[in-house]
Amino acid sequence: MGIEVEHVSKTFGSFKALDDVSLKIRDGELVALLGPSGSGKTTLLRIIAGLETADAHPAAVVRFHDEDVYKRSAAQRRVGFVFQHYALFRHMTVFENVAFGLRVRHRSTRPSNGDIRQRVERLLSLVQLSQFARRYPSQLSGGQRQRVALARALAVEPRVLLLDEPFGALDAKVRQGLRAWLRRLHEEIHITSVLVTHDQEEALEVADRVVVMNNARIEQVGTPEEVFHHAKTEFVMEFLGQVNVFRGRVRNGKAVLGELTVDYPQYRDDAERPATAYLRPHELRIERQRNGKPSFAARVTRTHSAGSLARVSLETPSGAPVLVDVSLEEFAALGLREGETVYLYPKNARIFVPDGASGAMNGDYVI
């Protein structure tokens, strides 16, 4: 059951929540809507669900599997919705919470008690909560309550599953476990799903594709690998993971970025233009000597090795901070001391050059 959204906008008073957004989600795909607060991701989810009405527009469309549902209510669209704060009925057992959506159906479409029991038992087994059927929400952990909420959403056999920050109220360790569990569950049931999150790690780990949103518009759509390693805009580059930012200028096939000069064949014009280079912490190599390749000096200000990688904080002669990630083995071999000067060699960089027509052109610098 694929989802198509075309030319959808939404305004709240003077605030533009969505600005002519179009998106296609393939059948059986799990897509994450990722962005900062106010980017429009939750508004888009609620319009897909039918919980919010888009601004009037002759070309606006919301389709489920080629069927126009734009003017249908949430109940008519048959969506499963999982909220951040569970929204479970405290006076009902786990079993009755999951069965609720089936029991309140009109008599003509309501399953028999036997069918309801079978469906609920199957779902509780699916979310690994069979032994908690007789418990109440107050007797469960936060992660267990969220799994009950998911089972309840699936009980009504929705056409699509929508999840609004489902793990936002949980602590980091529980969230990590539930992310892996949700990915396994999706691979088993293959229901078309849309997950709203502001957690970059969550989106990159769970989703088949990531939709990065900013200022009411979509910045980029792609696989986790595409949006992380091949960002199309400066916002996506800065928003996804930590980056080192170097500002400078390009001209005649060269980029001069502070103390660093590299080849940049994408721009060979005589006219000089401003440029911004982005290097992730793992895209820099630390050496004690220059070897003739493009590099720049930096002073070690702090080291931190309590993790799977060692993180080295440095400062350039102009005072710009730089972060470098190295393996623990490499860190031990370097034997870095705070205050010493070393040389940083870029392995890869993405350089953006403003373009009045298209906003920016960009290219990779690789050595």
Secondary structure as the mmCIF struct_conf table of DSSP 4:
data_model
#
loop_
_struct_conf.conf_type_id
_struct_conf.id
_struct_conf.beg_label_comp_id
_struct_conf.beg_label_asym_id
_struct_conf.beg_label_seq_id
_struct_conf.end_label_comp_id
_struct_conf.end_label_asym_id
_struct_conf.end_label_seq_id
STRN STRN1 ILE A 3 PHE A 12
TURN_TY1_P TURN_TY1_P1 GLY A 13 SER A 14
STRN STRN2 PHE A 15 ILE A 25
TURN_TY1_P TURN_TY1_P2 ASP A 27 GLY A 28
STRN STRN3 LEU A 30 LEU A 34
TURN_TY1_P TURN_TY1_P3 SER A 37 GLY A 38
BEND BEND1 SER A 39 GLY A 40
HELX_RH_AL_P HELX_RH_AL_P1 LYS A 41 ALA A 49
TURN_TY1_P TURN_TY1_P4 GLY A 50 GLY A 50
BEND BEND2 LEU A 51 GLU A 52
HELX_LH_PP_P HELX_LH_PP_P1 THR A 53 ALA A 56
TURN_TY1_P TURN_TY1_P5 PRO A 58 ALA A 59
STRN STRN4 VAL A 61 PHE A 64
TURN_TY1_P TURN_TY1_P6 HIS A 65 ASP A 66
STRN STRN5 GLU A 67 ASP A 68
TURN_TY1_P TURN_TY1_P7 TYR A 70 LYS A 71
BEND BEND3 ARG A 72 ARG A 72
HELX_RH_AL_P HELX_RH_AL_P2 ALA A 74 ARG A 77
TURN_TY1_P TURN_TY1_P8 ARG A 78 ARG A 78
STRN STRN6 VAL A 79 VAL A 82
TURN_TY1_P TURN_TY1_P9 GLN A 84 HIS A 85
TURN_TY1_P TURN_TY1_P10 ARG A 90 HIS A 91
BEND BEND4 MET A 92 MET A 92
HELX_RH_AL_P HELX_RH_AL_P3 VAL A 94 ARG A 103
TURN_TY1_P TURN_TY1_P11 VAL A 104 VAL A 104
BEND BEND5 ARG A 105 ARG A 105
TURN_TY1_P TURN_TY1_P12 ARG A 107 THR A 109
HELX_LH_PP_P HELX_LH_PP_P2 ARG A 110 SER A 112
HELX_RH_AL_P HELX_RH_AL_P4 ASN A 113 LEU A 126
TURN_TY1_P TURN_TY1_P13 VAL A 127 GLN A 128
HELX_RH_3T_P HELX_RH_3T_P1 SER A 130 PHE A 132
TURN_TY1_P TURN_TY1_P14 ALA A 133 ARG A 134
HELX_RH_3T_P HELX_RH_3T_P2 PRO A 137 GLN A 139
BEND BEND6 LEU A 140 LEU A 140
HELX_RH_AL_P HELX_RH_AL_P5 GLY A 142 ALA A 155
TURN_TY1_P TURN_TY1_P15 VAL A 156 VAL A 156
BEND BEND7 ARG A 159 ARG A 159
STRN STRN7 VAL A 160 ASP A 164
BEND BEND8 GLU A 165 GLU A 165
TURN_TY1_P TURN_TY1_P16 PRO A 166 ALA A 169
BEND BEND9 LEU A 170 LEU A 170
HELX_RH_AL_P HELX_RH_AL_P6 ALA A 172 ILE A 189
STRN STRN8 SER A 193 THR A 197
BEND BEND10 HIS A 198 HIS A 198
HELX_RH_AL_P HELX_RH_AL_P7 GLN A 200 VAL A 206
BEND BEND11 ASP A 208 ASP A 208
STRN STRN9 ARG A 209 ASN A 214
TURN_TY1_P TURN_TY1_P17 ASN A 215 ALA A 216
STRN STRN10 ARG A 217 GLY A 222
HELX_RH_AL_P HELX_RH_AL_P8 PRO A 224 HIS A 229
BEND BEND12 HIS A 230 HIS A 230
BEND BEND13 LYS A 232 THR A 233
HELX_RH_AL_P HELX_RH_AL_P9 GLU A 234 PHE A 239
BEND BEND14 LEU A 240 GLY A 241
STRN STRN11 ASN A 244 ARG A 251
TURN_TY1_P TURN_TY1_P18 ASN A 252 GLY A 253
STRN STRN12 LYS A 254 LEU A 257
TURN_TY1_P TURN_TY1_P19 GLY A 258 GLU A 259
STRN STRN13 LEU A 260 ASP A 263
TURN_TY1_P TURN_TY1_P20 PRO A 265 GLN A 266
BEND BEND15 ASP A 270 ALA A 271
STRN STRN14 ARG A 273 LEU A 279
HELX_RH_3T_P HELX_RH_3T_P3 PRO A 281 GLU A 283
STRN STRN15 LEU A 284 GLU A 287
BEND BEND16 ARG A 288 GLN A 289
BEND BEND17 GLY A 292 PRO A 294
STRN STRN16 PHE A 296 HIS A 304
BEND BEND18 ALA A 306 SER A 308
STRN STRN17 LEU A 309 GLU A 315
TURN_TY1_P TURN_TY1_P21 PRO A 317 SER A 318
STRN STRN18 PRO A 321 SER A 327
HELX_RH_AL_P HELX_RH_AL_P10 LEU A 328 LEU A 334
TURN_TY1_P TURN_TY1_P22 GLY A 335 GLY A 335
TURN_TY1_P TURN_TY1_P23 GLU A 338 GLY A 339
STRN STRN19 THR A 341 PRO A 346
BEND BEND19 LYS A 347 LYS A 347
STRN STRN20 ASN A 348 ASP A 355
TURN_TY1_P TURN_TY1_P24 GLY A 356 SER A 358
STRN STRN21 GLY A 359 VAL A 366
#
